[in-house]
């Protein structure tokens, strides 16, 4: 009798591990491990969510029209070229399911978001990891890795967990260098933390094989609701909608997201606070002798001299009730990713690490 077995690649997937939120012995934990907004979300989003919760017996709209309209208005995009999902992760999954399969290749980068190889293995495709250059995505390495089997290239920009950033010129060179049958996915989860950046929207308008994804989990502070979206040419959106579950988002989710994206004042306030505290936190780390690249996201990557020192720094932070993210799984065993908190949160991190570093670096 033949045993049941999963599709190829499924059992090769290592389970995704999210940032910790609890710490034994500490009732009040400062959670800086998941890149969450320290200011929470817009009051208008909470009000919209609460109001929508009075009609939970009703099925939600299947076309997400009001939310797509809100996104289009705020970002100047065609709502008919927008698709919404359960976090941007689901949109990434739609793309992978629709355009890759067994034996195909999906290119990711050395320190790229850990979901990308998971998505590849989910459909039986082979993840191909290319090196980065000093923690920055290497365009030439990606283009040189393209073969006849390549179907998708995943990049996050700004990148997670490094916080580094590719300019528009670099993005255009990458898109122009890819074959027309290879999809470039520009994951823009941290777009709003880069002043004046459109997240890849202009790239989508210029190249038919580019898809941009975005999320409400970061600057909009709606990580607990899981809402994301993508923007592409209409032909691509038509394909993705054919595999999207019709009721994948609830009415409270969509109401909260619509209110959040329209509250541009709150968004701007969050971006200003993040930019100010990110600079302050990075400069403090550098002054202590801790290496730290310029970040364009809502976190910094603190790089220590060894994995042992990074682990000791993590332990010191934990002792004081502060949770950050070890990124050994991203090929950075000597680093810790630290979410940019509010003024009090950053002050606690700086004070703790300053005491930890005393005597560890030459004056």
N, C-alpha and C positions, 0 to 999 in steps of 0.2 A: 504494500500500500504506500503510495507516494505521500510524503509529508508536505504540509503547506509550508511555503517559504516566501519571504518578502521579495520585492523587486531588487535587482542588482543595485548595490550602493547603499541601501538603507541601513544595513548592519554595520557599515563603515562610519556611520555618523556618530560623533561624540556629542553627548547631550550638551546643549547650551547652558552655561552657568551665568546667572544674572548677578549684579552687584549685591552684596550683603546689605541687610537693613537692620539686623539685630546683633547685639554684642553682649555676651554674658557679663553680668555685674554692672551694667549701665542702663538706667531707665531712660535717660535722655541722650540718645545717640545722634551725633552730627554725621549724617549720611552724605558722603561726598564720593560715592562709588558708582553712581548710575547717571551722572550728568543731568540731574533734574534741576528745574528752575527753583532757586531758593526763595523766590517770591510767590511760589504757587502759581495759580492761574488767575485770569481776569474775573472780577466779581460779576461781570456781565455773563460770562460763560457759566458760572455757578447758577445764576438766576435762570438762564435759559434751560439748563439741564434740569433744574428743579421743576420748572413749569412743564417741560416735556414729560416729566415723570408722572404726571396726572393722567396720561393716556396710554398706559403700558399694555392695555388690552388690544390696542390697534397695531396692525402691522406697519412697519416703516415704508417710506417710499423706496421703490427698488432702483430708481434712476439717480438718486442723490442730487437731484436738480438744484434745490435751494443751497446746498453746501457748495456744489460746483460753481454756482452763480456767485456766491460770496468770495470764493477763492479767485475766480476770474476778475471780479471787480477790484479787489485789493491789489492783485498782481498784474493786472492788465493782460489777462490771458483769455483765450477762447474756451468757455466752459465745456463745449462739445469735445474738446481735446484733453479733458481731465478725467481721470478715473480715481475713485476713492477705495480705500481698503482698511483692513484691521491693522493699523499701523502701516508704515511704509514697507515693513517686512512682507506683508501680504501682497503688495504690489510687486515687490521683487520676486515673490514666488510665482505670481501670474506670468511675469516675463519669462522666467526660467521654464515653467511648464509649457508655455506656448512656443518657445523658440529653441529649446534644447532637449536632447534625449540621450538614449543609451549610446555610448561610444563617442559622443561629441565632446568638445573641449570648451571649458569656461575659464577665462583668464582672471586671476586675482593677483594682488600684490603682496609682497613679503609681510607687511604688518597690517594688511587689510582687515576689514570688519569680519569677524569670525562666522557670520551667517552666510557669507558668499560660498565657501566650499561646502557648507551644509546643503545649500540650495542645489548646488551642482550634483552632489551625491544623491539627493532626493529624486532626481530624474534619471539617474544612472550615467550622468555625464562625468567627465574627468576634470577635476580642478587643476589648473596649471598655475603655479605660483611663480611670479617673476620677482627678482630682487628690486629693492628700492635704493635710492642714492641718498645716504645720510637722512633716512627716514622720510624722504620725499619721493612721491611716485615718479618712476623713471619712464618717460614716454618711449624712449628707444627700446628699453627692455620689453615693454608691452608689444610694440610693433614687431620686434624681432621674434617674439614668441608665437605670432599668429601663423596658423597652418590651415590646411584645407578643412580640418575638422573644427576649427574655432567657430563658435556661434555667438558668444556673449563675452564682453569685457566689463567687469565690475570695478568701479572706483568710487571712493567716498571723498568728497571735496567740499569743505575741509575734511581731512582724514581723521578717522578714529582708529587707534588711540593716540596718534602722534600730534594731531592738531595742525599739521602742515597743510599748505595750500598751493594749488596750481593756478597760475594766472590764466586769463582768457586766451592769450596767445598760445599757451601750452595746450589748453583744451582743444583749440581749433586745430593745432598740429596733430594731436592724437586722433580726433574725429576724421580729419582729412586723410590720414594715413591708413585708416582701417578699410578693408574691403566693404562693399555696399551690403553684403549679406551677413555682416557681423554687427550685432547691436552693442552700442556703447551705453551702459547704464551709469548715469551720473547721479550718485546718491548724495543729495544735498540736505541731509538731516540738520546740518549746522549752518545752513546758508545765512540765516538772519543775524548771525554773530559777525558777519563780514560786511562792513559798511559798503553800500553801493553794488553789492553782488546780486545777480539775478538768479543764482542757483543753477544755471545752465539752460535757462529758458531760451535765450537767443541762439544757443547751440542747437536746440531742438528745432527751432524755426529754420535753421540753415542746413541741417543734415537730417534726412529722413530716417536714418538708422540710429538716432540718439533718443534715449528716454531719460527724463529727469524725474527723480522721486524726492518727496519732501515729507515732513512729519509734523504733527501737532504735539509731539511728546516733549520737545526740548524748550524752545523759547516760549511757546504757548502754555506750557505747564500742564498738559493733558495726558501725561504718560499713563495714568491709571485708566484712561478710556480707550486707548489703542486706536488712534485714527491717523491715517496717512493718505497721501495722494500721489499721483503721477501725472506727467504731462508729456505728450508725444504727438506725432502726426496722427490724423484721424484714422488712417488705415491700421495703425498699430493699436490704437485705443479700441477699435472695433474688434480686433482679435482678442485683446485682453478681456473685454466685456463678455465674450462668449464662454469664458471659463470662470468668471466671477460668480459666486453664489448671489442670487438676487436680493437676499435680505442680510448681506454681510455686515451692515451697519444699522444700529438701532436709531430710533428718532431722538432719544436723549443725547446720544453721541453726536449726531449731526447738528442738533440745535446748539450744543455747547461749542462745537468746532466753528460753526458759523458766527456765533457771537464773539468767540475768541479772536478769530482772524480779522473781524471788523473793528475790534478794540485796538486800533493802531497806536493809541496813546500808551496803553499798557505795554505793548510790544516794544515801542521805542524806549520806554523807561527801563525795561529789562535789558535791552541791548546796551544802553548807556552804562548801567550798573555793571554789567558783565565786562565791558571793555575796560572800565576803570579798575575794577578789582583784579581782572586778569593780568593787567600790566603790573599792578602793585604786587601780586603774588609772584609773578615771574621774576621781577627785579629782586624781591626778597630772597628767593631761592638762589639766584645767581650770586647775590652778596654772601650767601652762606657757603658758596663753593659747590652748589648742586647744579649740574648742567640742566638746561631747559631751553628747548627750541622756542622760537616765537610761535605762539598758538593763535589760531584764527577761529577757535571754537569756544565752548563754555567749560573748558578744562585745560589743564596744563599737564605735560608729561615730565615729571621729575626724574632725572637720570642720575643714578648713584654709581660709585666706582666698581661695584660688584653685586652679584645676587645676594650675598650675605648682608651687605650693608643695606640694600633695599628692604630685605626681610626684617632687619633690625629697626629700620625707620618705620616700617609698617607696624611692628610690634609696639613701638613707642607711641605712635598715634592711637593705636587701639587701647593702650593703657589709659589714655585720656578721653576715651569714648568717641574717637574719630575714625570713621570708616572710609578708606580710599580703595582704589582698585589695583591689585597686582595684575600686571600684563605679561606674565611669563608665557601664557598661552598664545600671545601675539608675537612671540619671538623677541621679547624685550624683558629678559629676566632680571635686569638690573634697574628696572624703572617702576614707578608708581604713577598711575593716572589719578589726578586730583581734580574733582569738579570745582569750578570757581563758585564759591558761596557768597553770601552777603558780607558786609564789613566785619561783623562779629565772627562769622565762620572762618573767613580768611585770617583774621587776627589769631584765632585759636591754632590754626594750622602752622602759621609762621612762628608763633611762640613755641610750640612743641618741637618743631624741627630745628629751630635755632638752638634750643637746649640740647637736642640730640646731637647736633653737629659740633658742639663745643669741643675743641681739642682734636677733631678729626681731620681738619684741613690746616695747612700752614697759614699763618696770618699774612 
